[in-house]
Amino acid sequence: MAKSNEKKRDFFWLSYSDLMTSLFFVMLVLFVLVYTMQNKMIGELGEKGRELDRIKEIEKTVNNIDTAYFKYDAENKKHILNMQFLFPKGSYDISKIVPDKRADLLKAGNVIKQLILKYPEEENIKYLIVVEGQASKDNWAGNDDLSYHRAQSLIKFWEQNNLGLDELKNCEIIVAGSGEKGIPRTQPDIGDANQRFLITIVPKIGQMKK
């Protein structure tokens, strides 16, 4: 009877030892798995943080574009050309603008080009450039079409002067006209105050290169 009890005790402790060994290996595997996943998550968060910092840097560069030619409207996220254009009524011909203003338009286009060239194409950054024309609030029925054609004439003016924006692979240009509407508009909205161009520069940032 005593030997039988000893065998039972030996069997119990052997079983208990096997169970503890199995639990140890299970805990070890779980620890390694959690540790690996945690390191992976920390690495991903660090990479996302670096990408976010890069995005903020690019957006800051865009928003701080040369103030000699642009004024940034933070509320509407648009760049307003710092120059007034006196087109003849009903005209959208850039050649009708005085020469010094045409020179400024070309310089403003070059500022945009240099901004786009600041970051190499391999960084996977593309730009959407929206050139929007506005018109004076004079209740002329053709102001919507007129403002569009004015924006279109600016793009053609840049092309004719070999600016090369249209040749950049990481740049897409959209032409728009908001007529007597659109935002922002200078107040009081009278006379030629809003006979101007608005430029929206949108960086489209893909996955950053490591």
Long-range contacts (C-beta under 8 A, 24 or more apart in sequence): 50-208, 51-207, 51-208, 54-205, 54-208, 55-203, 55-205, 58-119, 58-125, 58-203, 58-205, 59-203, 61-115, 61-118, 62-115, 62-201, 62-203, 65-111, 65-112, 65-115, 65-201, 66-111, 69-104, 69-107, 69-108, 69-111, 70-108, 70-111, 70-199, 73-184, 75-184, 76-183, 76-184, 77-200, 78-132, 78-183, 78-184, 78-198, 78-199, 78-200, 79-198, 79-199, 79-200, 79-201, 80-184, 80-196, 80-197, 80-198, 80-199, 81-105, 81-108, 81-196, 81-197, 81-198, 81-199, 83-108, 83-196, 84-192, 84-195, 84-196, 85-195, 85-196, 85-197, 86-192, 86-195, 87-150, 87-195, 89-138, 89-140, 90-140, 90-142, 90-146, 92-133, 92-146, 92-149, 92-150, 92-152, 92-153, 93-153, 94-153, 94-154, 94-156, 94-157, 102-157, 105-154, 105-157, 105-158, 106-157, 106-158, 106-161, 106-163, 109-158, 109-161, 109-163, 109-165, 110-163, 112-165, 112-199, 112-201, 113-163, 113-164, 113-165, 113-168, 115-201, 116-165, 116-168, 116-170, 116-171, 117-168, 121-169, 121-170, 122-209, 123-208, 123-209, 124-205, 124-206, 124-207, 124-208, 124-209, 125-170, 125-203, 125-204, 125-205, 125-206, 126-170, 126-171, 126-172, 126-203, 126-204, 126-206, 127-170, 127-171, 127-172, 127-201, 127-202, 127-203, 127-204, 128-172, 128-174, 128-200, 128-201, 128-202, 128-204, 129-165, 129-171, 129-172, 129-173, 129-174, 129-199, 129-200, 129-201, 129-202, 130-173, 130-174, 130-176, 130-198, 130-199, 130-200, 130-202, 131-155, 131-173, 131-174, 131-175, 131-176, 131-197, 131-198, 131-199, 132-176, 132-177, 132-178, 132-182, 132-197, 132-198, 132-199, 132-200, 133-176, 133-177, 133-178, 133-197, 133-198, 134-177, 134-178, 134-179, 134-180, 134-182, 134-185, 134-194, 134-195, 134-196, 134-197, 134-198, 135-177, 135-179, 135-180, 135-194, 135-195, 136-180, 136-191, 136-192, 136-193, 136-194, 136-195, 137-180, 137-189, 137-190, 137-194, 138-180, 139-180, 143-179, 143-180, 144-177, 144-178, 144-179, 144-180, 145-177, 146-177, 146-179, 147-177, 147-178, 147-179, 147-182, 148-175, 148-176, 148-177, 149-177, 150-177, 150-197, 151-175, 151-176, 151-177, 151-197, 154-197
